[in-house]
Amino acid sequence: MFSVESVDGTVLQDIAITINGNNDAPTDLFLSKSDIDEQSAALTTIGFFSTTDIDVNDSFTYSFIDGDGADDNDVFTIDGNELKIKTSPDFEIKQSYKIRVKTTDAGGLSYQKALAIAVNDLDISSRLTTKDDDIFNITGDDTKITLQVTLLGRNSNQINELGVFIVDDATGTINGIAPGADGYAEAALERAQVIFSAITNVPNGFNPSDLTRSLELNSGANLRFYLVKNNSTTDAILPGIKPITDVLFASTATLKVTDLGNDQFRLAWEDGTGNSTNDFQDLVVEIQSSNQNLPLGTKLQGRSQGELIDLRSVTTPVTVNFNVYREAAFDNFVGFYRITDEKGGIDINGDGNADILPGEAGYAQAAVRQRVAGIDLAVSNQGTATSTGSFTGGDIFAPFLIVNSRPDAVVDNNPNNDPKVYFAFLGANSDKRDHIRLLGDNIFAFEDLSGGGDGDFNDMIVKFALS
């Protein structure tokens, strides 16, 4: 406060002076990773942008800009702070790309920088073939081959789940049971791996066009694909919660296959619903073989009740970057907890053995008490949020959803205010229903209503990258 005195006479008046801080422009721009393996699937995330700016808690948007080093801007797309490649790169055609990116802060000031993206040369020797548009064979020099599946589009009024299973020969038999014979569907699902689900109503900010999955298969395996319709899941059909008739196998009435060349095929499914029952646009994916390793954490994903993070192959701490989305009235919370194995047991006393299993009394409380510190995921309705955390290497982690509440209400020893908590393990859920779906590699979608509710699986979506 300042006092001002007039020259003629004495008049005092308090004057308030406000000093406004200046918004400083960003001073640098970084990309967390600047290389990509050739044959990576279209819309693969290359890395994450970050900005140097002396203004604390500023926010930034990223965009391409013309200028020096902008030769290949049109080959890429920016999703939030993620840089993605639009098409699968080929080292033999192009070894590196040049882009120019601008970061703009909340006040409109910006900084731009030219970046180079290198393409890694791989020994591409895997093969995916088919003779009758129904049974595929995948081979390669290695004993394990990766099958990559990319969602190209969907046009259905229900959530469909895509899966794959191994058959014994080129005719599609399983343990001597021929396709279409009694018991075939049950035998197929016992061998099945879930690829992903395609939901119908996505939250704001979530991009459903970049969903990819990688599955590890034995070289020489014969494959058939299936579709689960009527908002059902493989996990719900196996225990008899949903009917086996919800499963569609490939036939001329359900699937059209297009050979795209270079070991790539388009699978276009017809689920028999909607106004157009023969347009084969209800679920459209692209499949191809690859020598790439599975993305970190995904080894168990796709198995029954396998919405888990498997870090047993690493020994050092793993950094995780989360993107969280919500389309729900409930203010939900997602966390993760360590389990002893893929069955979901929790070690309470620290001896490395499971002391409590899914379905046993106190499981929810034990899981929430042992949640990973610092990973507390929540977001406003139709909002998006980002978060960073860390997992220990050598362990398996499972997600949980607390409905319209927070962890304190679960572990406060007051059973009268316990909210619903849902897990990847059906036995741990009070309604024994599936509440988590897999939308892609390291993308989990949650349903927050008991009994399956509206079954839209968009109440919370958690997408994460591990490094």
N, C-alpha and C positions, 0 to 999 in steps of 0.2 A: 504494500500500500504506500502511496505517495501523498504528501500534503503540498498544495500549491497556494502561495500567498500573493495577493494582488498588490500592485505598486501603490495605488491610492487607497489608503484605508486597510483595514484588516478583514479579510474574508477567507474563511477556511472551508475547504471541501475535500472529502475523501474521493479519490479516483481509483478505480480498479483497472489494472492493465493486464490483459491476457496475452501470454507469449505462446504462439502457435508453433509447434514443431514442424520441420520440413520433412516431406517424404523423400527419402533417398532412393535412387535408382539401384537395381540389382547390379552387382559387379562381376559375377561369373555364373557359369552354367555348366553342369556336369551330367554325365550319363553313367549309371552304375556299372554297365557292361557294354562293351563296344564290339562284340563279335557274336556270330551266330553260326551254328553248324549247317552245312548244306543239307538239303532235303528236310529241313525243319518244316513243320506244318504251317500252312497259311495262318496268319494272325497270331503267330508265336510272339510272346513278349521278349524283346531283346534286353531291355533294361529300364531303369526308373530315372527320371530327371530329378535333379535337385538344384537349388539356386543359392548363391551367396548374396546376402543383403544385410546391411548393418541394422536395418529396422527389425526389431524383435516382433515375433508372431505375425509377420506379414504372410500373405497368401499369394500364390502364383498360378498363372495359367500358361500353358505351353502351346506353341503353334509353329508351323513351318513358315518360312519367309524367303522370298527371292533374294538373290545376291551371290557372291562368291561362295562356291562350295555347295550350291543348292541343286546340283545336277540330278539327284535321285530322290528328291522330296516326294514325288508321286508314287514311289515304290512302298512308302511307309504310311502309317497312320498313328495318330496320337490319341490315346484314351486316358484322360486325366493326366497323370504324370508318367504313363507307360508308353514306351515306343514299341510298336508292333510292325512286323513286315506283312504286306498284303498277300504275297504269294510265296511259295516255297523257293528258297534260293538254290542255285546250282553253281558250284565252284568252277566247273568246266566252262560255264557261260560267262560268269562275272565273279571276280575275286573280292571286290570291295565296292562300297557305296559311299557317296558323299551327300550329306544333308546339311541344311542350315536351319537352326531352330531359334525362336525368340521366346524368352521368358518375360512375362508382364506381371508386375505386382498389382496389388489391389488399388493403388492410386493411379495406375495407368502408365507408370514408368517402366522401361523395358531394357533388356540387354539381349544381344544376339550373338550366336557363335556357330562356326562351321564344325561339323563332327564327321568322323569317318567310321564306317561299320565294316569290319572284315568278315569274310565268309571262310569258315574252316573247311578244309578239304578232308573228306571222309572216304573210307573204302566202302563204296556202295555195292554190296553184293547180295542183298536180300531180294526175294522174288515173291510176288503175290499173283496167283493165277486161278482161273476157274474154267471149267469145261461146260457147265450147264446152268450158269447164273444162280446157283443155289449153294453149292459146296465149293469153298475156296481152299487152296493149298498155299501155305506160307513156308518158304525155305530160305536158307542162307548158309554161309560158311561157318557161322557160330552156332553153338548148340541152342542158344536162346535168340529169338528174333522179336522185334517190337512191331506190334500192329498199331498204327496211328489212325484215329477216327476223328473227323472234324464235322461239326454240325454246320450244314449249309443253309437250312431253313426248316420251318415248320408251319403248318396251316391246319391245326386241329383244335376242336373245342374242348379237348381233354389232355391231360398230361400223359405222355407216352414214355415208356422206359425201353431203351434198346439194350440188348445183351447178345453174347456170343457163347458158343459151347463147342467142345471138341467132339468130333465123331470118329469112329474107328476106321473108316475106309471111304473111298470115293463115292459109295452109294448112300452114305449118311447113316449107317446102322450104329447102334449103341448097344453093346453087350448082346448082339444078335437080334435086337429089336429094330425093325425097319421103320422109316419115317411113316407116320400115319397109323401105325399099329397101336394096339392098347398098351399103355405103359410108356410109350415113347416120350410124351411130354414130361412126365415125371422124371424119367431117366435123364433127359436133356437138362432140366433145371438143376439136378444134382451136380452137374458138371459146369453150370453156367457161371460166367462172369458178367456182371453188370457193366455196361459201357457208360451210359449216362441217361438222365431224364431230360426231357424238354418241357419246361413249364410254360403255361399259357399267359400268365399275367405277371410281368416282371416289375420289380420296384424301379422307381426313378433312379437313373444313374447306372443301372446294371445293363451291360451290353450282352445280349444273348447270342450274338453272332460270332463270338470268339471262343466258343466252347470246344475244347479238344480233349481227347483221352488217349493215353498210351498204355497198351497191355503187353506183358511179356509172355511169349508162347514158345513152345518147343519147335525147333526147326523140323519141317516135315509134317506139321500138324494139319489136319483137315478141319475146316471150320464151317459152322452154320450159324446164321443170325436169327434172332427172334425179337418180337415186339410185344411188350405188355401194355394192354390198353385199359380203358375204363378207370383211369387214375389209380391203377393198381401197381404193385411192385413185386419183384421176384421174392423179396423177403416176406411179403404178405401171403404169397401163394404157397411157398414151401411148407409152412405149418398149417395150411388149410384155412387161413383167415379169409382169403379171397379165392374164387374158383379157378381151376386150371383152364377153363374156357376163355379166360382173359388173355391167354398167350396165343399170339399169331406166329406161325412159322412161315418161312419163305415159300411162296407159290406164285403162279401167274396172276392170282387174284389179289395178292397182298404186296408183291415186291417187283419193282423194275430195276434191272441192273444195267448200267452203262459203262463200257470199257473206255476209260479216258486215256489209255496208253501209259507207258512208264510205270507199270505196276500200280496204277491208281484206278479205282472204280467208284462210281456213284450209285448209292442204294437209295431208291425212292419208295417209300412205304405208303400203303393205303390201309387205314384202320377201320373203314366202313362207316364212319360217322360224318355228320355234316351234310350240307346240301349237295356237295360234289363227292360222290362215293366211288369215283374211278379216275380221279385226277393224279393220284400217286404223289401228292404234295404234303401229306400229313406229317411226315418226317423224312428229311432228305439229308444224307450224310455222305462224306467221301472217306474211303478207306485206302490205306497204302501200307506197304511194309517199310521197315526202317532198321538200320543198325544202331540207332541211338539208344542210349541208356534211358531207363524210366526216370521221370522227374523225381527229385528227392522227396521222400515221404509217401509215395503213392503205391508201394508194393502190395499192400493189403486192400487198397481201394478197388471196389468191384466185386470182392468176395461177399458172401452173405454176411450182413451186418458189419460191413467192412469200411464204414466211413471213419477211418482212423488215419493217424500220421505215424508211419513206421520209420524211425530213425536208428534202427539197430545196426545199420551199415556204416555209421559214422561214430567217431569217438570224441569229437570236439563240439562245443556249443554251436547251435544252429540259429541264425537270425531269421525271423519271420516278419514279413510285411503283410498286414491285413488290409483288405477293403471290405467294408460292412455296409449292407443295404437292408432296408425294411419296408414292408408293405403290410402293416398290422396295426390294429387299435391298441394292442397290448404293448407295454414298454418292456420288452424282453431283454435278457442278458445271456450272452454266450461265453463260456470259458472252456478250458481244457484241463484234463487231469491225467496223471501217469497210470498206466495199467501194466500188469505183469506179463500178459500175453494177449493174443487176439481174441481170447474168450472174455476179456473184460475184468479179470480179477484185480483187486486192489491190495497192495501190500501196506498194512497198517503199522506193523512193528519194525519194519526196516530189514527183515531177513531175506528179502528177495522173493518170497513166496506169497501167493494169494491168500489173504486172510478173510476176504469177503467177496462174494460173487454176485453178478447181476441177478436180481430177484430176491436176494436175501435182505432181511430187515436191516435198515441202517445204511444201505448201499448209497443212496442219494446223499446222505449227510457225509459219508466217508469221501465220496468223490468231490464234493464241493469243498470240504475242508482241505483236501490235498490238491486243489486246483493250482495251476501254474501262476505264480505271482507275477503281476504286471500285465497279464493278458485278460482284460476286463472289457468285453466287446458289447457296446450298446450304441444305438443311433436313433435319432428322431424319426417319426413316421415319414416315409418318402424322402428321407435324407440319406446322405452317404457319409461315411467316416473312414478315416485311415488310422492305422495304429502299428506300432512296431514292438516286437517282443523277442523272447529267446527261449528255445527248448534245449534241454541237455541231449547230447548225443548218446546213442546206445539204448534208447527207450522207445516205447510206443505210447502215444498220447491219443486220448479219446475226447470228443466234444460233449458238452451238455448244454441244454437250453433251460433257463429258469423263466417261467411264464409270468410276465407282468410283475416282476419283483427282482430282488438282488440277493447275493449269497448270504447276507446276515440273517435273512428270514428263514433260511434253510438250516443254519447251524446254531440257532439261538436257544436250542433245547426247549422250545415252546411248540409242541405239535399242533396247537390250535391255529397257528398262522402260517403253516408250511405251504408254500406255493407248489404248483406242479413243476416237476423237473423231468426232462425227457433226454434219452440217451440213444446212442447207436444200437444198443442191445435191447431187443424187444422185451426180454425178461425183466429188465430193469424199469420198464415203463409201466405205470399203474394200469393202463388200458391194454398193454401187450401189443400195441400197434406201432407201425413204422412212423417215426417222426423226423427222420433225416434222409434226404436223397442226395445222390451224387450228380452234380451237373457238369462235371469235367474234372480234370486233374486238379486236386486240391481246391475244389469248390463244393461246399456243403450248403444245402438248402433245408430249412426247418419249417415244420408245421407245429403251431402252438396250441391247437385245440384238441381236447380229449376225444378219443375215438376216431381220430383222423380229421374231424371237423369238416371244413370245406375242401380239404385235400389240395390246396393250391401250392403249398410248399414255397411260399414267397414271404412268409412272416419275418424271417431273417435269412439272409444269404451272406455267407462268409467265404470270401475268396482270398487266397494267400499264396505267397511265393516264399520259398525256403532257400537259404544260401549259407 
